[in-house]
Amino acid sequence: MSRSTIRNVAVIVAHPDDETLWAGGTLLSHPLWKCYIICTCRQSDTERASKFNKAVEIFKSKGFMGDLDDGPGQTPVEEKEVQRVILELLPKRHYDLIISHNPSGEYTRHLRHEEVGKAVIKLWQTGRISANELWSFAYQDGNKTYYPRAVGKATIYNALAKKTWLRKYSLIHDVYGFDKNSWEAETTPKAEAFWKFIDPNDAKRWLDHLTI
């Protein structure tokens, strides 16, 4: 569907700031979208939660947070638990568009990103999330040889206007409070890319291929 006809959007991410790093420019560029931003981790982290809520306010969206384990050891979380948290947080309705993590992640590597990306595809493919389209983040870091960058050959690739990127960077630096020399600030992509799916079965086949 045309971006001009998209209205109801679900953004489903693992952490506060993921919505900004990987899709912030896209959200800022579509002020008419009615966005529901779901963050599956860090609800009990009052500092991060407060910053997330401020970012959501700037995006003129609604935000919902969960508390999946997010310890430094990255202990795997069962797929059913990730799905349960997503379904518990996400308002039950039909969405024009879902935006979420790549099942392979955006960089090397964070397990929660991968788990959320896989869970979203399976929930969509089995009809437990209703949506017309899925956009999966399309970034790569060359196995840590460079900061994550948008994949040029992705279905959707948008070089951000300077003004839009500066607003996005301000969210990372001023709202989330990351120092200019931090990984997050250095990463903040100046282009955003997504793999687009309109058939959930195609997305599931893609997922199966990635996990072979």
C-alpha positions as protocol buffer text, in pm:
chain_id: "A"
residue {
  index: 1
  type: MET
  ca { x: 0 y: 0 z: 0 }
}
residue {
  index: 2
  type: SER
  ca { x: 107 y: 359 z: -57 }
}
residue {
  index: 3
  type: ARG
  ca { x: 273 y: 534 z: 235 }
}
residue {
  index: 4
  type: SER
  ca { x: 16 y: 810 z: 199 }
}
residue {
  index: 5
  type: THR
  ca { x: -260 y: 563 z: 287 }
}
residue {
  index: 6
  type: ILE
  ca { x: -80 y: 416 z: 590 }
}
residue {
  index: 7
  type: ARG
  ca { x: -237 y: 533 z: 915 }
}
residue {
  index: 8
  type: ASN
  ca { x: -215 y: 278 z: 1196 }
}
residue {
  index: 9
  type: VAL
  ca { x: 140 y: 159 z: 1260 }
}
residue {
  index: 10
  type: ALA
  ca { x: 285 y: -78 z: 1520 }
}
residue {
  index: 11
  type: VAL
  ca { x: 656 y: -38 z: 1596 }
}
residue {
  index: 12
  type: ILE
  ca { x: 776 y: -338 z: 1797 }
}
residue {
  index: 13
  type: VAL
  ca { x: 1129 y: -320 z: 1939 }
}
residue {
  index: 14
  type: ALA
  ca { x: 1337 y: -470 z: 2216 }
}
residue {
  index: 15
  type: HIS
  ca { x: 1482 y: -161 z: 2386 }
}
residue {
  index: 16
  type: PRO
  ca { x: 1420 y: 206 z: 2448 }
}
residue {
  index: 17
  type: ASP
  ca { x: 1609 y: 387 z: 2166 }
}
residue {
  index: 18
  type: ASP
  ca { x: 1569 y: 105 z: 1909 }
}
residue {
  index: 19
  type: GLU
  ca { x: 1264 y: 281 z: 1766 }
}
residue {
  index: 20
  type: THR
  ca { x: 1477 y: 592 z: 1716 }
}
residue {
  index: 21
  type: LEU
  ca { x: 1803 y: 439 z: 1595 }
}
residue {
  index: 22
  type: TRP
  ca { x: 1650 y: 216 z: 1329 }
}
residue {
  index: 23
  type: ALA
  ca { x: 1327 y: 395 z: 1231 }
}
residue {
  index: 24
  type: GLY
  ca { x: 1329 y: 739 z: 1392 }
}
residue {
  index: 25
  type: GLY
  ca { x: 1370 y: 930 z: 1069 }
}
residue {
  index: 26
  type: THR
  ca { x: 1086 y: 736 z: 910 }
}
residue {
  index: 27
  type: LEU
  ca { x: 854 y: 809 z: 1202 }
}
residue {
  index: 28
  type: LEU
  ca { x: 946 y: 1178 z: 1207 }
}
residue {
  index: 29
  type: SER
  ca { x: 882 y: 1198 z: 832 }
}
residue {
  index: 30
  type: HIS
  ca { x: 527 y: 1063 z: 865 }
}
residue {
  index: 31
  type: PRO
  ca { x: 350 y: 1278 z: 1125 }
}
residue {
  index: 32
  type: LEU
  ca { x: 7 y: 1156 z: 1012 }
}
residue {
  index: 33
  type: TRP
  ca { x: 85 y: 799 z: 1112 }
}
residue {
  index: 34
  type: LYS
  ca { x: -85 y: 688 z: 1432 }
}
residue {
  index: 35
  type: CYS
  ca { x: 194 y: 487 z: 1592 }
}
residue {
  index: 36
  type: TYR
  ca { x: 190 y: 240 z: 1877 }
}
residue {
  index: 37
  type: ILE
  ca { x: 548 y: 184 z: 1992 }
}
residue {
  index: 38
  type: ILE
  ca { x: 602 y: -140 z: 2182 }
}
residue {
  index: 39
  type: CYS
  ca { x: 925 y: -189 z: 2378 }
}
residue {
  index: 40
  type: THR
  ca { x: 960 y: -536 z: 2527 }
}
residue {
  index: 41
  type: CYS
  ca { x: 1237 y: -460 z: 2780 }
}
residue {
  index: 42
  type: ARG
  ca { x: 1335 y: -213 z: 3056 }
}
residue {
  index: 43
  type: GLN
  ca { x: 997 y: -117 z: 3201 }
}
residue {
  index: 44
  type: SER
  ca { x: 1148 y: -139 z: 3550 }
}
residue {
  index: 45
  type: ASP
  ca { x: 1445 y: 76 z: 3453 }
}
residue {
  index: 46
  type: THR
  ca { x: 1290 y: 406 z: 3558 }
}
residue {
  index: 47
  type: GLU
  ca { x: 1555 y: 619 z: 3387 }
}
residue {
  index: 48
  type: ARG
  ca { x: 1532 y: 442 z: 3051 }
}
residue {
  index: 49
  type: ALA
  ca { x: 1153 y: 422 z: 3077 }
}
residue {
  index: 50
  type: SER
  ca { x: 1127 y: 796 z: 3136 }
}
residue {
  index: 51
  type: LYS
  ca { x: 1344 y: 867 z: 2833 }
}
residue {
  index: 52
  type: PHE
  ca { x: 1141 y: 627 z: 2621 }
}
residue {
  index: 53
  type: ASN
  ca { x: 821 y: 802 z: 2722 }
}
residue {
  index: 54
  type: LYS
  ca { x: 971 y: 1138 z: 2626 }
}
residue {
  index: 55
  type: ALA
  ca { x: 1075 y: 1004 z: 2286 }
}
residue {
  index: 56
  type: VAL
  ca { x: 728 y: 858 z: 2231 }
}
residue {
  index: 57
  type: GLU
  ca { x: 581 y: 1200 z: 2311 }
}
residue {
  index: 58
  type: ILE
  ca { x: 806 y: 1364 z: 2052 }
}
residue {
  index: 59
  type: PHE
  ca { x: 696 y: 1105 z: 1796 }
}
residue {
  index: 60
  type: LYS
  ca { x: 336 y: 1193 z: 1892 }
}
residue {
  index: 61
  type: SER
  ca { x: 276 y: 824 z: 1948 }
}
residue {
  index: 62
  type: LYS
  ca { x: 155 y: 590 z: 2220 }
}
residue {
  index: 63
  type: GLY
  ca { x: 414 y: 379 z: 2399 }
}
residue {
  index: 64
  type: PHE
  ca { x: 395 y: 53 z: 2592 }
}
residue {
  index: 65
  type: MET
  ca { x: 679 y: -118 z: 2777 }
}
residue {
  index: 66
  type: GLY
  ca { x: 745 y: -471 z: 2898 }
}
residue {
  index: 67
  type: ASP
  ca { x: 1008 y: -622 z: 3123 }
}
residue {
  index: 68
  type: LEU
  ca { x: 1168 y: -914 z: 2941 }
}
residue {
  index: 69
  type: ASP
  ca { x: 1502 y: -1010 z: 3092 }
}
residue {
  index: 70
  type: ASP
  ca { x: 1774 y: -788 z: 2947 }
}
residue {
  index: 71
  type: GLY
  ca { x: 2077 y: -878 z: 3154 }
}
residue {
  index: 72
  type: PRO
  ca { x: 2430 y: -847 z: 3014 }
}
residue {
  index: 73
  type: GLY
  ca { x: 2455 y: -1223 z: 2973 }
}
residue {
  index: 74
  type: GLN
  ca { x: 2180 y: -1221 z: 2708 }
}
residue {
  index: 75
  type: THR
  ca { x: 2025 y: -1541 z: 2837 }
}
residue {
  index: 76
  type: PRO
  ca { x: 1787 y: -1667 z: 2567 }
}
residue {
  index: 77
  type: VAL
  ca { x: 1418 y: -1607 z: 2630 }
}
residue {
  index: 78
  type: GLU
  ca { x: 1169 y: -1870 z: 2520 }
}
residue {
  index: 79
  type: GLU
  ca { x: 987 y: -1781 z: 2200 }
}
residue {
  index: 80
  type: LYS
  ca { x: 646 y: -1822 z: 2362 }
}
residue {
  index: 81
  type: GLU
  ca { x: 740 y: -1573 z: 2632 }
}
residue {
  index: 82
  type: VAL
  ca { x: 854 y: -1312 z: 2379 }
}
residue {
  index: 83
  type: GLN
  ca { x: 530 y: -1360 z: 2187 }
}
residue {
  index: 84
  type: ARG
  ca { x: 325 y: -1338 z: 2506 }
}
residue {
  index: 85
  type: VAL
  ca { x: 480 y: -1005 z: 2603 }
}
residue {
  index: 86
  type: ILE
  ca { x: 427 y: -859 z: 2255 }
}
residue {
  index: 87
  type: LEU
  ca { x: 62 y: -964 z: 2247 }
}
residue {
  index: 88
  type: GLU
  ca { x: 8 y: -835 z: 2599 }
}
residue {
  index: 89
  type: LEU
  ca { x: 149 y: -492 z: 2514 }
}
residue {
  index: 90
  type: LEU
  ca { x: 19 y: -441 z: 2161 }
}
residue {
  index: 91
  type: PRO
  ca { x: -332 y: -292 z: 2138 }
}
residue {
  index: 92
  type: LYS
  ca { x: -559 y: -542 z: 1967 }
}
residue {
  index: 93
  type: ARG
  ca { x: -656 y: -398 z: 1630 }
}
residue {
  index: 94
  type: HIS
  ca { x: -571 y: -423 z: 1262 }
}
residue {
  index: 95
  type: TYR
  ca { x: -257 y: -236 z: 1156 }
}
residue {
  index: 96
  type: ASP
  ca { x: -167 y: -98 z: 817 }
}
residue {
  index: 97
  type: LEU
  ca { x: 199 y: -157 z: 894 }
}
residue {
  index: 98
  type: ILE
  ca { x: 423 y: -333 z: 1144 }
}
residue {
  index: 99
  type: ILE
  ca { x: 785 y: -220 z: 1180 }
}
residue {
  index: 100
  type: SER
  ca { x: 1023 y: -440 z: 1378 }
}
residue {
  index: 101
  type: HIS
  ca { x: 1365 y: -596 z: 1416 }
}
residue {
  index: 102
  type: ASN
  ca { x: 1540 y: -810 z: 1161 }
}
residue {
  index: 103
  type: PRO
  ca { x: 1551 y: -1175 z: 1275 }
}
residue {
  index: 104
  type: SER
  ca { x: 1927 y: -1155 z: 1215 }
}
residue {
  index: 105
  type: GLY
  ca { x: 1954 y: -833 z: 1415 }
}
residue {
  index: 106
  type: GLU
  ca { x: 2092 y: -497 z: 1312 }
}
residue {
  index: 107
  type: TYR
  ca { x: 2447 y: -554 z: 1433 }
}
residue {
  index: 108
  type: THR
  ca { x: 2671 y: -825 z: 1578 }
}
residue {
  index: 109
  type: ARG
  ca { x: 2481 y: -902 z: 1793 }
}
residue {
  index: 110
  type: HIS
  ca { x: 2196 y: -861 z: 2039 }
}
residue {
  index: 111
  type: LEU
  ca { x: 1984 y: -1165 z: 2106 }
}
residue {
  index: 112
  type: ARG
  ca { x: 1675 y: -968 z: 2211 }
}
residue {
  index: 113
  type: HIS
  ca { x: 1660 y: -794 z: 1872 }
}
residue {
  index: 114
  type: GLU
  ca { x: 1670 y: -1129 z: 1696 }
}
residue {
  index: 115
  type: GLU
  ca { x: 1411 y: -1285 z: 1926 }
}
residue {
  index: 116
  type: VAL
  ca { x: 1166 y: -998 z: 1880 }
}
residue {
  index: 117
  type: GLY
  ca { x: 1211 y: -1001 z: 1501 }
}
residue {
  index: 118
  type: LYS
  ca { x: 1139 y: -1374 z: 1484 }
}
residue {
  index: 119
  type: ALA
  ca { x: 843 y: -1351 z: 1720 }
}
residue {
  index: 120
  type: VAL
  ca { x: 678 y: -1072 z: 1520 }
}
residue {
  index: 121
  type: ILE
  ca { x: 701 y: -1266 z: 1194 }
}
residue {
  index: 122
  type: LYS
  ca { x: 552 y: -1578 z: 1350 }
}
residue {
  index: 123
  type: LEU
  ca { x: 271 y: -1383 z: 1518 }
}
residue {
  index: 124
  type: TRP
  ca { x: 185 y: -1219 z: 1186 }
}
residue {
  index: 125
  type: GLN
  ca { x: 207 y: -1542 z: 988 }
}
residue {
  index: 126
  type: THR
  ca { x: -23 y: -1724 z: 1231 }
}
residue {
  index: 127
  type: GLY
  ca { x: -276 y: -1441 z: 1235 }
}
residue {
  index: 128
  type: ARG
  ca { x: -225 y: -1339 z: 1595 }
}
residue {
  index: 129
  type: ILE
  ca { x: -117 y: -995 z: 1475 }
}
residue {
  index: 130
  type: SER
  ca { x: -328 y: -847 z: 1196 }
}
residue {
  index: 131
  type: ALA
  ca { x: -151 y: -618 z: 949 }
}
residue {
  index: 132
  type: ASN
  ca { x: -124 y: -538 z: 580 }
}
residue {
  index: 133
  type: GLU
  ca { x: 254 y: -507 z: 571 }
}
residue {
  index: 134
  type: LEU
  ca { x: 570 y: -581 z: 768 }
}
residue {
  index: 135
  type: TRP
  ca { x: 888 y: -375 z: 741 }
}
residue {
  index: 136
  type: SER
  ca { x: 1188 y: -549 z: 894 }
}
residue {
  index: 137
  type: PHE
  ca { x: 1494 y: -335 z: 975 }
}
residue {
  index: 138
  type: ALA
  ca { x: 1769 y: -377 z: 714 }
}
residue {
  index: 139
  type: TYR
  ca { x: 2112 y: -293 z: 858 }
}
residue {
  index: 140
  type: GLN
  ca { x: 2453 y: -456 z: 867 }
}
residue {
  index: 141
  type: ASP
  ca { x: 2783 y: -395 z: 1044 }
}
residue {
  index: 142
  type: GLY
  ca { x: 3021 y: -619 z: 850 }
}
residue {
  index: 143
  type: ASN
  ca { x: 3062 y: -844 z: 1154 }
}
residue {
  index: 144
  type: LYS
  ca { x: 3163 y: -545 z: 1369 }
}
residue {
  index: 145
  type: THR
  ca { x: 3400 y: -396 z: 1112 }
}
residue {
  index: 146
  type: TYR
  ca { x: 3196 y: -73 z: 1092 }
}
residue {
  index: 147
  type: TYR
  ca { x: 2901 y: 94 z: 1259 }
}
residue {
  index: 148
  type: PRO
  ca { x: 2562 y: -41 z: 1146 }
}
residue {
  index: 149
  type: ARG
  ca { x: 2455 y: 105 z: 815 }
}
residue {
  index: 150
  type: ALA
  ca { x: 2141 y: 75 z: 604 }
}
residue {
  index: 151
  type: VAL
  ca { x: 2145 y: -199 z: 340 }
}
residue {
  index: 152
  type: GLY
  ca { x: 2144 y: -29 z: 1 }
}
residue {
  index: 153
  type: LYS
  ca { x: 1970 y: -319 z: -172 }
}
residue {
  index: 154
  type: ALA
  ca { x: 1684 y: -341 z: 79 }
}
residue {
  index: 155
  type: THR
  ca { x: 1326 y: -310 z: -45 }
}
residue {
  index: 156
  type: ILE
  ca { x: 1301 y: 36 z: 110 }
}
residue {
  index: 157
  type: TYR
  ca { x: 1603 y: 265 z: 142 }
}
residue {
  index: 158
  type: ASN
  ca { x: 1565 y: 625 z: 255 }
}
residue {
  index: 159
  type: ALA
  ca { x: 1851 y: 872 z: 284 }
}
residue {
  index: 160
  type: LEU
  ca { x: 1733 y: 1110 z: 553 }
}
residue {
  index: 161
  type: ALA
  ca { x: 1716 y: 1482 z: 493 }
}
residue {
  index: 162
  type: LYS
  ca { x: 1971 y: 1664 z: 708 }
}
residue {
  index: 163
  type: LYS
  ca { x: 1698 y: 1832 z: 913 }
}
residue {
  index: 164
  type: THR
  ca { x: 1531 y: 1497 z: 982 }
}
residue {
  index: 165
  type: TRP
  ca { x: 1859 y: 1331 z: 1078 }
}
residue {
  index: 166
  type: LEU
  ca { x: 1942 y: 1615 z: 1317 }
}
residue {
  index: 167
  type: ARG
  ca { x: 1605 y: 1569 z: 1489 }
}
residue {
  index: 168
  type: LYS
  ca { x: 1673 y: 1197 z: 1513 }
}
residue {
  index: 169
  type: TYR
  ca { x: 2024 y: 1258 z: 1649 }
}
residue {
  index: 170
  type: SER
  ca { x: 1879 y: 1498 z: 1906 }
}
residue {
  index: 171
  type: LEU
  ca { x: 1656 y: 1220 z: 2034 }
}
residue {
  index: 172
  type: ILE
  ca { x: 1958 y: 994 z: 2082 }
}
residue {
  index: 173
  type: HIS
  ca { x: 2184 y: 1263 z: 2231 }
}
residue {
  index: 174
  type: ASP
  ca { x: 1949 y: 1498 z: 2414 }
}
residue {
  index: 175
  type: VAL
  ca { x: 1655 y: 1276 z: 2509 }
}
residue {
  index: 176
  type: TYR
  ca { x: 1824 y: 940 z: 2561 }
}
residue {
  index: 177
  type: GLY
  ca { x: 2137 y: 1113 z: 2687 }
}
residue {
  index: 178
  type: PHE
  ca { x: 2403 y: 928 z: 2491 }
}
residue {
  index: 179
  type: ASP
  ca { x: 2736 y: 1110 z: 2473 }
}
residue {
  index: 180
  type: LYS
  ca { x: 2850 y: 1218 z: 2127 }
}
residue {
  index: 181
  type: ASN
  ca { x: 3130 y: 960 z: 2142 }
}
residue {
  index: 182
  type: SER
  ca { x: 2900 y: 675 z: 2246 }
}
residue {
  index: 183
  type: TRP
  ca { x: 2828 y: 379 z: 2019 }
}
residue {
  index: 184
  type: GLU
  ca { x: 2466 y: 492 z: 1988 }
}
residue {
  index: 185
  type: ALA
  ca { x: 2549 y: 848 z: 1885 }
}
residue {
  index: 186
  type: GLU
  ca { x: 2823 y: 737 z: 1648 }
}
residue {
  index: 187
  type: THR
  ca { x: 2589 y: 478 z: 1496 }
}
residue {
  index: 188
  type: THR
  ca { x: 2277 y: 692 z: 1444 }
}
residue {
  index: 189
  type: PRO
  ca { x: 2217 y: 604 z: 1076 }
}
residue {
  index: 190
  type: LYS
  ca { x: 2176 y: 881 z: 821 }
}
residue {
  index: 191
  type: ALA
  ca { x: 1978 y: 643 z: 602 }
}
residue {
  index: 192
  type: GLU
  ca { x: 1710 y: 394 z: 704 }
}
residue {
  index: 193
  type: ALA
  ca { x: 1627 y: 70 z: 526 }
}
residue {
  index: 194
  type: PHE
  ca { x: 1370 y: -205 z: 554 }
}
residue {
  index: 195
  type: TRP
  ca { x: 1282 y: -540 z: 400 }
}
residue {
  index: 196
  type: LYS
  ca { x: 915 y: -507 z: 306 }
}
residue {
  index: 197
  type: PHE
  ca { x: 664 y: -794 z: 310 }
}
residue {
  index: 198
  type: ILE
  ca { x: 297 y: -789 z: 216 }
}
residue {
  index: 199
  type: ASP
  ca { x: 245 y: -1165 z: 245 }
}
residue {
  index: 200
  type: PRO
  ca { x: 310 y: -1313 z: 591 }
}
residue {
  index: 201
  type: ASN
  ca { x: 392 y: -1649 z: 435 }
}
residue {
  index: 202
  type: ASP
  ca { x: 673 y: -1487 z: 236 }
}
residue {
  index: 203
  type: ALA
  ca { x: 806 y: -1337 z: 559 }
}
residue {
  index: 204
  type: LYS
  ca { x: 795 y: -1678 z: 726 }
}
residue {
  index: 205
  type: ARG
  ca { x: 980 y: -1840 z: 435 }
}
residue {
  index: 206
  type: TRP
  ca { x: 1243 y: -1565 z: 460 }
}
residue {
  index: 207
  type: LEU
  ca { x: 1275 y: -1632 z: 833 }
}
residue {
  index: 208
  type: ASP
  ca { x: 1312 y: -2006 z: 772 }
}
residue {
  index: 209
  type: HIS
  ca { x: 1585 y: -1937 z: 516 }
}
residue {
  index: 210
  type: LEU
  ca { x: 1771 y: -1710 z: 759 }
}
residue {
  index: 211
  type: THR
  ca { x: 1765 y: -1971 z: 1034 }
}
residue {
  index: 212
  type: ILE
  ca { x: 1877 y: -2270 z: 825 }
}
